[in-house]
Amino acid sequence: MKGLTRFAAPFALALTLGVFAAQQAQAQFDNPATNVSVRVGANVVNRANMRAVGDVWLAVGADVKIRGGSPIGEGELLLGVDYYTRSKSGQSSSITAITLTQVFSVDPSEKFKGYIGVGAGAYVLKPAGVSAKTVFGGKFVFGYDISEKIFVELNYHLTGKEMDFRGDSTTILIGYRF
């Protein structure tokens, strides 16, 4: 429960700020052709007990825009799946996240094509040599559209704790919208 409290306060603050930002924000993904996005990059695990296989892991993910838009303003609501993994010396670890993420444009004039977001959902932690456990977690999203289809993103994940393991990590990704 302590881990949940550690996450809940920043999540509530970010969601509150997002509601106020939504009143001024433009929809980030207005193009109907961009309902699905995929991304690949690197995940840096922040907790020592998840680093048995190494510090930098492979990161892949995908998002689907939820039809009907955002329940709290002009942003977009995304359902996402992310998978982070690393193997070393016959051992492997992974983190799988299934999240709902609210995303808002930073600049309504669209001169700066950045966006921010906050998400929450289930994180399945699978440390080397330990069975998988599911915990509640969330993420903060900071992104920039390089073009209409290509983007870069930085995600910061906070998760609950299970058997002294946490999936807290930082991810840098490059993605493509279909």
N, C-alpha and C positions, 0 to 999 in steps of 0.2 A: 504494500500500500504506500510505503514511503516513496518508491519510484514513481508511482502514479501521481502523487502530490507534487513531486519535483517537476513533472512534465505539465501538469494541469495548469499551473499558474502562468507560465510563459505562453501556453497554447491559448488560454482565455484572453490574455492581453493581446496577442497577435490577432485573434479572431475579432476582438473589439475594434482594434485599429483597422482591420480589414473592412468592417462594416462602415466605418466613417470614410475610408478611402473609396469604397464602392459608390458612394453618392457622387463622386467626381470622376470616377474611372470609366474609361471606354472598355468594351469587351476586347480582350487580348486576341482571341482567335475568331474574328468575325467571318472569315472565309469558310463557307460550308464545306469546302473540299478538305479542310484540315480537321477532320473528326478523330483521326488516329495519329499518334506520334510514337516513334521508337527512338531509343537513345542507347548509347554505349559510352563507357568511360572507366574511371578508376574510383574505388571506394577505399578510404583510409579509415581503418578501425581505430577508434579512440580509446578503447579499453584494453589493458594489457592481457586480461584473461581470454580474450578472443584472438590474440595475436600468435597463437601457437604455430600457425602456418604462415605467418608473415603479416606485415603492416598494410600493404597495398593489395587490394583484391580487384578482380574483374567485376564490373558493374554493367548490367543490361536492364532495360525496362521498357515499358509501353504504357501509354495513357489512351483512354477513350473519353471523348467529350460526352457528358451526360445530356441527352436531349431535354429541352425545357429550360436549360440555362441554370443560372445560379439562384439559390433561394435568398441570397442576401445582397442583391445589387447587380451591377453591370458586369461583373467578372464572369468566369467560367467555372463550372464544377467538373472535375475530372476523376474518373476511376482509374487507378493505376496499379500496375504490378511491377515490382522491382526485384531483381535477384543479384546477390553479391556472393562471390565464391572465391576460394583460394585453396590450392592443394600443395602439399610439400611432404616429402618422405613417406608417401603412402597414406598420409592423413589429409582430410579435407574439412573445411568449415564453410558454412553458408548462412546467409540471412535472406529470407524471402519476405517481402512487404506487400500487403494489399491495402491500399489507402484511398480515401476520398480526399481530394485536394481542391481548395478554393484558390483561384488565381485571379489577380487584378493587374491591370496595366499601371505602370508607375507614372507615366506622363500622358494625360488625356489628349494633349495636342499631337501625340505620337511622333514628336521630334526625337525623343529618346525611346527606343523600342524595348525598354526593360519591363520586367514584370516581377511581382512578388506573390507569394502564396503561403498557405499553411494547410497541412493535411494531417489526418489521423487514421489509424486502422490497426490491423493485426500484423505483427512481425513474428515470423517463425525463425527462432535462433537455433542453429545446429553447430555448436562448437565441436572441434575435433575430439573424438572419443566419447562424446556425450550424446544421449538421445535428444531429438528435437523437442523444443518447447515453444508454445505460442504465448506472446505477451502483447500488451497494448503499447502502442508507440505513436509517434508523430514526427512530422518533418516541417522544416521551414525551407521555402523554395525562393531562390534568387536567379532570374534568368534574363537573357538578352537575345532578341531575334536578329541574327546576322542577315537573313533575308526572309522572304515570306515563308519559306519551307525549312530553313536551317536555323538552329538555335543552340546556344550553350546554356548550361544550367549548373548551379551550385546548390546542393541540398545538404541540410544538416539534420540528422536523425537523432531522436532521443527515444529510448525504449524503457519499458519496465525491466525489472530484474527477475531472473529465474535461475535458481541454483548458483548464485554468485556470478552469473553471466549477464551482460548487457550488450545490446546491439548498437550503442551510440557510435555514430560514424559521420564522416564528411565525404560527400561524393561530388566529383566534377564529371560532367557529361556533355557530349555533343549529340544533337538529335536531329531528326527529320520528321516533318509533318506531311502526311498523305492527304 
